């Protein structure tokens, strides 16, 4: 019987986040420099929820409507609250959860803190699920 692979075993441990007041231009610059397609928006306090801005958010809410990226904040275009995945979840269930909720990536949570990020592409391509 194969060992169960947990989300914590395959997640990216580097967490990239921005303040919610960061402009869409700053968000895009961070995403470009880190070569990522989503970025977490930091909580305002411990009881707050995390937010996330994706490439799709930038396209649909800034580029297509023709807004100036310097005048739009992360708060205005982020998704919040976001779905998080428990660090101890079996990756097979993480794939199912992400597929059922139509998300491509999710923060990984352990003891109430974000400890990494997991993406469908890394789960499928990097972890021999097929």
MMTF fields as JSON, N, C-alpha, C and O atoms, coordinates in Angstrom:
{
  "mmtfVersion": "1.0.0",
  "mmtfProducer": "UNKNOWN",
  "numBonds": 519,
  "numAtoms": 520,
  "numGroups": 130,
  "numChains": 1,
  "numModels": 1,
  "chainsPerModel": [1],
  "groupsPerChain": [130],
  "chainIdList": ["A"],
  "bondAtomList": [4, 2, 8, 6, 12, 10, 16, 14, 20, 18, 24, 22, 28, 26, 32, 30, 36, 34, 40, 38, 44, 42, 48, 46, 52, 50, 56, 54, 60, 58, 64, 62, 68, 66, 72, 70, 76, 74, 80, 78, 84, 82, 88, 86, 92, 90, 96, 94, 100, 98, 104, 102, 108, 106, 112, 110, 116, 114, 120, 118, 124, 122, 128, 126, 132, 130, 136, 134, 140, 138, 144, 142, 148, 146, 152, 150, 156, 154, 160, 158, 164, 162, 168, 166, 172, 170, 176, 174, 180, 178, 184, 182, 188, 186, 192, 190, 196, 194, 200, 198, 204, 202, 208, 206, 212, 210, 216, 214, 220, 218, 224, 222, 228, 226, 232, 230, 236, 234, 240, 238, 244, 242, 248, 246, 252, 250, 256, 254, 260, 258, 264, 262, 268, 266, 272, 270, 276, 274, 280, 278, 284, 282, 288, 286, 292, 290, 296, 294, 300, 298, 304, 302, 308, 306, 312, 310, 316, 314, 320, 318, 324, 322, 328, 326, 332, 330, 336, 334, 340, 338, 344, 342, 348, 346, 352, 350, 356, 354, 360, 358, 364, 362, 368, 366, 372, 370, 376, 374, 380, 378, 384, 382, 388, 386, 392, 390, 396, 394, 400, 398, 404, 402, 408, 406, 412, 410, 416, 414, 420, 418, 424, 422, 428, 426, 432, 430, 436, 434, 440, 438, 444, 442, 448, 446, 452, 450, 456, 454, 460, 458, 464, 462, 468, 466, 472, 470, 476, 474, 480, 478, 484, 482, 488, 486, 492, 490, 496, 494, 500, 498, 504, 502, 508, 506, 512, 510, 516, 514],
  "bondOrderList": [1, 1, 1, 1, 1, 1, 1, 1, 1, 1, 1, 1, 1, 1, 1, 1, 1, 1, 1, 1, 1, 1, 1, 1, 1, 1, 1, 1, 1, 1, 1, 1, 1, 1, 1, 1, 1, 1, 1, 1, 1, 1, 1, 1, 1, 1, 1, 1, 1, 1, 1, 1, 1, 1, 1, 1, 1, 1, 1, 1, 1, 1, 1, 1, 1, 1, 1, 1, 1, 1, 1, 1, 1, 1, 1, 1, 1, 1, 1, 1, 1, 1, 1, 1, 1, 1, 1, 1, 1, 1, 1, 1, 1, 1, 1, 1, 1, 1, 1, 1, 1, 1, 1, 1, 1, 1, 1, 1, 1, 1, 1, 1, 1, 1, 1, 1, 1, 1, 1, 1, 1, 1, 1, 1, 1, 1, 1, 1, 1],
  "groupList": [{"groupName": "UNK", "atomNameList": ["N", "CA", "C", "O"], "elementList": ["N", "C", "C", "O"], "formalChargeList": [0, 0, 0, 0], "bondAtomList": [1, 0, 2, 1, 3, 2], "bondOrderList": [1, 1, 2], "singleLetterCode": "X", "chemCompType": "L-PEPTIDE LINKING"}],
  "groupTypeList": [0, 0, 0, 0, 0, 0, 0, 0, 0, 0, 0, 0, 0, 0, 0, 0, 0, 0, 0, 0, 0, 0, 0, 0, 0, 0, 0, 0, 0, 0, 0, 0, 0, 0, 0, 0, 0, 0, 0, 0, 0, 0, 0, 0, 0, 0, 0, 0, 0, 0, 0, 0, 0, 0, 0, 0, 0, 0, 0, 0, 0, 0, 0, 0, 0, 0, 0, 0, 0, 0, 0, 0, 0, 0, 0, 0, 0, 0, 0, 0, 0, 0, 0, 0, 0, 0, 0, 0, 0, 0, 0, 0, 0, 0, 0, 0, 0, 0, 0, 0, 0, 0, 0, 0, 0, 0, 0, 0, 0, 0, 0, 0, 0, 0, 0, 0, 0, 0, 0, 0, 0, 0, 0, 0, 0, 0, 0, 0, 0, 0],
  "groupIdList": [1, 2, 3, 4, 5, 6, 7, 8, 9, 10, 11, 12, 13, 14, 15, 16, 17, 18, 19, 20, 21, 22, 23, 24, 25, 26, 27, 28, 29, 30, 31, 32, 33, 34, 35, 36, 37, 38, 39, 40, 41, 42, 43, 44, 45, 46, 47, 48, 49, 50, 51, 52, 53, 54, 55, 56, 57, 58, 59, 60, 61, 62, 63, 64, 65, 66, 67, 68, 69, 70, 71, 72, 73, 74, 75, 76, 77, 78, 79, 80, 81, 82, 83, 84, 85, 86, 87, 88, 89, 90, 91, 92, 93, 94, 95, 96, 97, 98, 99, 100, 101, 102, 103, 104, 105, 106, 107, 108, 109, 110, 111, 112, 113, 114, 115, 116, 117, 118, 119, 120, 121, 122, 123, 124, 125, 126, 127, 128, 129, 130],
  "secStructList": [7, 7, 7, 7, 7, 5, 2, 2, 2, 2, 1, 5, 7, 7, 7, 7, 3, 3, 7, 6, 6, 1, 5, 2, 2, 2, 2, 2, 2, 2, 2, 2, 2, 2, 6, 7, 1, 3, 3, 3, 3, 7, 7, 1, 1, 6, 6, 1, 7, 7, 3, 3, 3, 3, 2, 2, 2, 2, 0, 0, 0, 0, 0, 6, 6, 6, 7, 7, 6, 6, 1, 7, 5, 2, 2, 2, 2, 7, 5, 7, 1, 7, 7, 3, 3, 3, 6, 6, 1, 5, 2, 2, 2, 2, 2, 2, 2, 2, 2, 2, 6, 6, 7, 1, 3, 3, 3, 3, 3, 3, 6, 6, 3, 3, 3, 3, 3, 3, 3, 2, 2, 2, 2, 2, 2, 6, 6, 6, 7, 7],
  "xCoordList": [0.835, 0.0, 0.884, 1.819, 0.586, 1.378, 1.104, -0.006, 2.148, 1.998, 1.13, 1.158, 0.376, -0.464, 0.43, 1.244, 0.259, 0.996, 0.081, -1.047, 0.572, -0.193, 0.149, 1.212, -0.762, -0.55, 0.754, 1.493, 1.051, 2.284, 3.538, 4.575, 3.44, 4.587, 4.872, 5.984, 3.899, 4.051, 3.831, 4.005, 3.455, 3.154, 4.422, 5.526, 4.228, 5.307, 5.322, 4.291, 6.466, 6.558, 6.734, 6.51, 7.13, 7.266, 5.88, 5.115, 5.573, 4.285, 4.526, 5.278, 3.882, 4.009, 2.691, 1.625, 2.775, 1.555, 1.797, 2.932, 0.7, 0.739, -0.272, -1.189, -0.099, -1.07, -2.265, -2.099, -3.438, -4.641, -4.667, -5.406, -3.877, -3.819, -2.862, -2.788, -2.13, -1.233, -2.06, -3.181, -1.504, -2.225, -2.155, -1.299, -3.061, -3.047, -1.729, -1.232, -1.16, 0.149, 1.223, 2.047, 1.217, 2.18, 1.966, 2.925, 0.71, 0.382, 0.963, 1.622, 0.709, 1.208, 2.739, 3.319, 3.391, 4.858, 5.392, 6.381, 4.736, 5.135, 4.945, 5.815, 3.794, 3.508, 4.539, 5.024, 4.859, 5.836, 7.22, 7.886, 7.644, 8.986, 9.117, 10.187, 8.036, 8.061, 7.622, 7.702, 7.155, 6.696, 5.561, 5.601, 4.546, 3.379, 2.122, 2.141, 1.029, -0.209, -1.282, -2.41, -0.94, -1.85, -1.02, 0.126, -1.609, -0.891, -1.884, -3.019, -1.444, -2.292, -2.367, -1.4, -3.515, -3.694, -3.741, -4.591, -2.815, -2.646, -3.901, -4.661, -4.091, -5.194, -4.904, -3.747, -5.956, -5.789, -5.541, -4.915, -6.036, -5.843, -6.027, -6.435, -5.734, -5.76, -7.112, -7.168, -8.201, -9.536, -10.052, -11.14, -9.283, -9.674, -9.382, -8.597, -10.02, -9.769, -8.72, -8.555, -8.014, -7.071, -7.848, -8.975, -7.24, -7.782, -6.782, -5.659, -7.19, -6.279, -6.608, -7.775, -5.559, -5.705, -5.038, -3.911, -5.737, -5.204, -4.996, -5.452, -4.304, -4.135, -5.506, -5.71, -6.443, -7.795, -8.444, -9.117, -8.248, -8.797, -8.223, -8.955, -6.927, -6.29, -6.854, -7.137, -7.014, -7.534, -8.979, -9.315, -9.84, -11.273, -11.66, -12.636, -10.914, -11.343, -10.493, -10.843, -9.367, -8.525, -8.297, -8.607, -7.759, -7.386, -8.605, -8.702, -9.54, -10.708, -11.553, -11.934, -11.86, -12.643, -11.834, -12.401, -10.512, -9.685, -9.34, -9.096, -9.311, -8.947, -7.438, -6.673, -7.019, -5.6, -5.161, -5.696, -4.195, -3.756, -3.181, -3.142, -2.744, -2.225, -3.319, -3.061, -4.541, -5.663, -6.586, -7.551, -6.304, -7.147, -6.355, -5.21, -6.966, -6.264, -6.557, -7.539, -5.689, -5.892, -7.226, -7.918, -7.599, -8.882, -10.068, -11.053, -9.967, -11.076, -11.254, -12.354, -10.201, -10.286, -10.076, -10.211, -9.753, -9.447, -10.703, -11.815, -10.496, -11.519, -11.283, -10.154, -12.369, -12.246, -13.604, -14.577, -13.742, -12.682, -12.332, -13.07, -11.208, -10.76, -10.792, -10.806, -10.804, -10.772, -9.328, -8.426, -9.12, -7.8, -7.846, -8.912, -6.694, -6.581, -5.772, -4.712, -6.25, -5.485, -4.168, -4.125, -3.117, -1.796, -1.769, -0.993, -2.611, -2.581, -3.537, -3.683, -4.191, -5.128, -4.376, -3.322, -4.921, -4.414, -4.496, -5.513, -3.442, -3.457, -4.57, -5.035, -5.005, -6.112, -7.385, -8.146, -7.618, -8.801, -8.629, -9.599, -7.405, -7.147, -7.468, -8.067, -7.069, -7.376, -8.885, -9.392, -9.601, -11.067, -11.71, -12.586, -11.278, -11.827, -11.589, -12.506, -10.368, -10.039, -10.805, -11.239, -10.972, -11.736, -13.214, -13.815, -13.801, -15.221, -15.518, -16.618, -14.551, -14.762, -14.191, -14.228, -13.664, -13.125, -12.013, -11.95, -11.136, -9.976, -8.712, -8.634, -7.731, -6.485, -5.379, -4.418, -5.512, -4.517, -5.184, -6.241, -4.543, -5.112, -3.998, -3.006, -4.17, -3.237, -3.392, -4.479, -2.311, -2.311, -2.277, -1.433, -3.218, -3.363, -3.045, -3.41, -2.351, -2.049, -2.075, -1.387, -2.859, -3.006, -3.386, -2.886, -4.27, -4.764, -3.83, -4.135, -2.715, -1.747, -1.529, -1.585, -1.279, -0.93, 0.538, 1.411, 0.797, 2.167, 2.703, 3.858, 1.876, 2.309, 1.175, 0.094, 1.439, 0.444, 0.521, 1.606, -0.637, -0.689, -1.483, -2.465, -1.059, -1.77, -2.133, -1.455, -3.218, -3.616, -2.511, -2.242, -1.869, -0.826, 0.314, 0.822, 0.731, 1.81, 1.35, 2.13, 0.098, -0.411, -0.442, -0.057, -0.9, -1.034, 0.302, 0.665, 1.028, 2.236, 3.456, 4.31, 3.556, 4.76, 4.661, 5.657, 3.487, 3.307, 2.752, 2.202, 2.889, 2.549, 1.151, 0.966, 0.167, -1.202, -1.764, -2.737, -1.172, -1.642, -0.693, -0.92],
  "yCoordList": [-1.181, 0.0, 1.251, 1.355, 2.187, 3.407, 4.337, 4.403, 5.046, 6.011, 7.18, 7.569, 7.723, 8.878, 10.108, 10.379, 10.837, 12.081, 13.219, 13.346, 14.021, 15.132, 16.433, 16.559, 17.385, 18.685, 19.308, 19.887, 19.199, 19.797, 19.241, 19.903, 18.02, 17.388, 17.965, 17.817, 18.616, 19.062, 20.565, 21.068, 21.281, 22.702, 23.517, 23.105, 24.696, 25.677, 26.417, 26.915, 26.487, 27.107, 28.614, 29.291, 29.154, 30.601, 31.225, 30.897, 32.12, 32.794, 34.23, 34.977, 34.601, 35.954, 36.668, 36.195, 37.801, 38.554, 40.041, 40.516, 40.755, 42.21, 42.781, 42.087, 44.033, 44.757, 45.071, 45.277, 45.108, 45.382, 46.752, 46.96, 47.679, 49.012, 49.071, 50.091, 47.99, 47.961, 48.136, 47.634, 48.847, 49.051, 47.789, 46.929, 47.694, 46.564, 46.528, 45.452, 47.688, 47.759, 47.109, 46.342, 47.413, 46.813, 45.307, 44.539, 44.897, 43.465, 42.757, 41.724, 43.331, 42.731, 42.673, 41.693, 43.715, 43.727, 42.624, 41.97, 42.415, 41.331, 39.971, 39.103, 39.797, 38.526, 38.265, 37.145, 39.293, 39.168, 38.81, 37.914, 39.503, 39.265, 37.886, 37.279, 37.399, 36.087, 34.948, 33.773, 35.323, 34.355, 33.483, 32.254, 34.166, 33.495, 34.062, 35.164, 33.307, 33.759, 34.158, 34.468, 34.151, 34.594, 35.102, 34.695, 35.992, 36.549, 36.742, 37.169, 36.426, 36.591, 38.063, 38.809, 38.463, 39.805, 39.632, 38.923, 40.291, 40.124, 40.503, 41.386, 39.809, 40.115, 41.436, 41.78, 42.163, 43.432, 43.194, 44.017, 42.064, 41.694, 40.179, 39.54, 39.612, 38.153, 37.51, 36.351, 38.235, 37.673, 37.865, 37.397, 38.543, 38.824, 37.6, 36.73, 37.547, 36.47, 36.916, 38.109, 35.95, 36.232, 36.527, 36.064, 37.293, 37.535, 37.046, 36.677, 37.042, 36.626, 37.387, 37.616, 37.776, 38.376, 37.433, 36.987, 37.135, 36.259, 37.044, 38.179, 36.42, 37.019, 37.309, 38.361, 36.379, 36.566, 37.812, 38.555, 38.051, 39.259, 40.51, 41.461, 40.511, 41.666, 41.9, 43.034, 40.811, 40.937, 41.422, 42.402, 40.732, 41.028, 42.33, 42.968, 42.734, 43.89, 45.146, 46.225, 44.996, 46.163, 46.373, 47.437, 45.362, 45.527, 45.676, 46.65, 44.718, 44.748, 46.013, 46.632, 46.423, 47.657, 48.929, 50.018, 48.786, 49.937, 50.832, 52.023, 50.29, 51.085, 51.302, 50.483, 52.379, 52.648, 51.754, 51.865, 50.873, 49.91, 50.583, 49.978, 51.804, 52.531, 53.076, 53.446, 53.127, 53.689, 52.643, 52.997, 51.363, 50.276, 49.532, 49.14, 49.34, 48.65, 47.148, 46.693, 46.411, 44.965, 44.689, 43.739, 45.503, 45.336, 45.356, 44.645, 46.169, 46.321, 45.127, 44.899, 44.371, 43.29, 41.894, 40.905, 41.801, 40.486, 39.665, 40.19, 38.376, 37.455, 37.29, 37.076, 37.394, 37.263, 36.916, 37.563, 35.956, 35.074, 34.039, 33.84, 33.394, 32.382, 31.005, 30.87, 30.008, 28.627, 28.273, 28.486, 27.73, 27.245, 25.726, 25.13, 25.123, 23.667, 23.298, 23.878, 22.349, 21.931, 21.259, 20.49, 21.551, 20.997, 19.473, 18.833, 18.887, 17.431, 16.688, 15.47, 17.407, 16.772, 15.907, 16.299, 14.75, 13.878, 14.658, 15.295, 14.615, 15.426, 15.009, 15.833, 13.759, 13.346, 14.107, 14.485, 14.332, 15.088, 16.58, 17.274, 17.061, 18.465, 18.726, 19.746, 17.8, 17.934, 17.952, 18.78, 17.065, 17.027, 18.318, 18.873, 18.791, 20.03, 21.202, 21.974, 21.33, 22.442, 22.339, 23.355, 21.142, 20.951, 21.289, 21.977, 20.814, 21.063, 22.546, 23.009, 23.283, 24.707, 25.6, 26.826, 24.979, 25.701, 26.676, 27.784, 26.256, 27.091, 26.397, 25.168, 27.178, 26.627, 26.572, 25.817, 27.371, 27.356, 27.754, 28.385, 27.371, 27.688, 27.796, 27.07, 28.708, 28.754, 27.485, 26.915, 27.06, 25.893, 26.405, 27.221, 25.904, 26.404, 25.307, 24.143, 25.726, 24.82, 25.627, 26.641, 25.181, 25.885, 27.35, 28.216, 27.625, 28.975, 29.904, 31.086, 29.398, 30.22, 29.668, 28.456, 30.554, 30.124, 29.719, 30.501, 28.47, 27.948, 27.634, 27.232, 27.815, 27.553, 27.753, 28.218, 27.395, 27.5, 26.229, 25.708, 25.735, 24.546, 24.883, 25.622, 24.341, 24.597, 23.275, 22.263, 23.304, 22.096, 21.628, 20.43, 22.558, 22.144, 21.444, 20.438, 21.945, 21.267, 19.928, 18.976, 19.84, 18.573, 17.499, 16.355, 17.874, 16.896, 16.629, 15.474, 17.685, 17.517, 17.108, 16.377, 17.563, 17.308, 16.106, 15.726, 15.505, 14.489, 13.167, 12.396, 12.899, 11.592, 11.099, 9.919, 11.992, 11.541, 10.742, 10.007, 10.873, 10.137, 9.021, 8.288],
  "zCoordList": [0.0, 0.0, 0.0, 0.794, -0.885, -1.001, 0.178, 0.705, 0.569, 1.66, 1.205, 0.037, 2.119, 1.816, 1.72, 2.603, 0.636, 0.453, 0.895, 0.418, 1.79, 2.343, 1.616, 1.008, 1.69, 1.058, 1.548, 0.752, 2.844, 3.386, 2.708, 2.678, 2.162, 1.515, 0.136, -0.372, -0.477, -1.87, -2.067, -3.178, -1.021, -1.172, -1.406, -1.051, -2.019, -2.109, -0.785, -0.334, -0.176, 1.148, 1.098, 2.101, -0.046, -0.154, -0.277, -1.184, 0.639, 0.637, 0.178, 0.804, -0.913, -1.433, -1.167, -1.56, -0.501, -0.209, -0.372, -0.372, -0.511, -0.602, 0.375, 0.816, 0.704, 1.492, 0.598, -0.604, 1.157, 0.384, -0.279, -1.241, 0.22, -0.373, -1.557, -2.242, -1.803, -2.961, -4.229, -4.325, -5.195, -6.459, -7.308, -7.101, -8.255, -9.192, -9.942, -10.275, -10.21, -10.872, -9.998, -10.495, -8.7, -7.774, -7.65, -7.581, -7.623, -7.571, -8.793, -8.673, -9.969, -11.215, -11.226, -11.694, -10.716, -10.668, -9.763, -10.094, -8.613, -7.7, -8.367, -8.292, -9.021, -9.685, -10.787, -10.945, -11.527, -12.615, -12.059, -12.578, -11.016, -10.471, -9.824, -9.861, -9.236, -8.573, -9.503, -9.145, -10.71, -11.7, -11.137, -11.208, -10.573, -10.007, -10.648, -11.195, -10.58, -11.212, -10.201, -10.585, -8.918, -7.873, -6.711, -6.523, -5.937, -4.789, -3.643, -3.854, -2.448, -1.272, -0.881, -1.034, -0.38, 0.17, 1.684, 2.222, 2.348, 3.791, 4.566, 4.17, 5.681, 6.585, 7.296, 7.538, 7.623, 8.349, 9.836, 10.503, 10.358, 11.761, 11.86, 10.889, 13.006, 13.187, 12.916, 12.505, 13.137, 12.929, 11.509, 11.172, 10.687, 9.304, 8.435, 8.812, 7.278, 6.318, 5.308, 5.055, 4.737, 3.667, 2.39, 2.217, 1.506, 0.181, -0.851, -0.508, -2.12, -3.183, -4.456, -4.777, -5.177, -6.494, -7.483, -7.267, -8.566, -9.61, -10.901, -11.04, -11.831, -13.16, -13.766, -14.373, -13.603, -14.139, -13.548, -14.263, -12.243, -11.617, -12.275, -12.549, -12.527, -13.162, -14.561, -14.947, -15.315, -16.679, -16.663, -17.328, -15.9, -15.927, -15.236, -15.632, -14.211, -13.428, -13.634, -13.156, -14.354, -14.593, -16.092, -16.627, -16.761, -18.169, -19.074, -19.82, -19.019, -19.917, -19.723, -20.717, -18.484, -18.344, -18.645, -18.741, -18.794, -19.134, -17.963, -18.156, -16.742, -15.573, -15.525, -16.036, -14.925, -14.691, -13.531, -12.428, -13.771, -12.76, -11.521, -10.45, -11.652, -10.501, -9.604, -8.458, -10.12, -9.362, -8.744, -8.068, -8.966, -8.458, -7.378, -7.604, -6.206, -5.121, -5.143, -5.729, -4.496, -4.35, -3.669, -4.036, -2.684, -1.996, -2.968, -2.769, -4.011, -4.948, -5.879, -6.383, -6.114, -7.111, -6.539, -7.26, -5.265, -4.679, -4.432, -4.372, -4.293, -3.818, -2.326, -1.883, -1.551, -0.107, 0.459, 0.075, 1.329, 1.809, 0.748, -0.218, 0.944, -0.008, 0.647, 1.87, -0.197, 0.285, 0.611, -0.2, 1.804, 2.183, 2.275, 2.432, 2.177, 2.224, 3.47, 3.706, 4.265, 5.446, 5.045, 4.085, 5.772, 5.472, 5.547, 4.839, 6.4, 6.574, 5.629, 5.74, 4.702, 3.771, 2.751, 2.249, 2.459, 1.396, 0.079, -0.194, -0.737, -1.96, -2.919, -3.707, -2.871, -3.738, -3.394, -4.285, -2.105, -1.687, -1.98, -2.286, -1.887, -2.217, -3.682, -4.021, -4.549, -5.981, -6.187, -6.944, -5.537, -5.669, -5.174, -5.837, -4.017, -3.454, -4.402, -4.683, -4.887, -5.773, -7.092, -7.635, -7.601, -8.842, -8.626, -9.451, -7.529, -7.253, -7.04, -7.344, -6.525, -6.252, -7.349, -7.241, -8.408, -9.571, -9.21, -9.744, -8.297, -7.992, -8.473, -8.473, -8.88, -9.415, -8.38, -8.528, -7.331, -6.261, -4.956, -4.942, -3.863, -2.555, -1.525, -1.589, -0.578, 0.542, 1.379, 1.469, 1.978, 2.851, 4.285, 4.654, 5.084, 6.449, 7.458, 7.291, 8.51, 9.613, 10.907, 11.024, 11.864, 13.146, 12.97, 13.687, 12.015, 11.81, 11.047, 10.886, 10.582, 9.848, 8.452, 8.245, 7.491, 6.14, 6.148, 6.522, 5.724, 5.755, 4.361, 4.219, 3.336, 1.977, 1.0, 1.36, -0.243, -1.309, -2.137, -2.394, -2.553, -3.391, -4.646, -4.585, -5.781, -7.035, -7.698, -7.518, -8.468, -9.197, -10.125, -10.216, -10.815, -11.758, -11.03, -11.525, -9.873, -9.163, -8.6, -8.564, -8.16, -7.654, -8.735, -8.495, -9.92, -10.991, -11.688, -11.911, -12.029, -12.831, -12.018, -12.52, -10.774, -9.996, -9.06, -8.444, -8.944, -7.919, -8.405, -7.618, -9.686, -10.24, -9.89, -9.595, -9.921, -9.668, -10.828, -10.659, -11.991, -13.171, -13.509, -14.472]
}
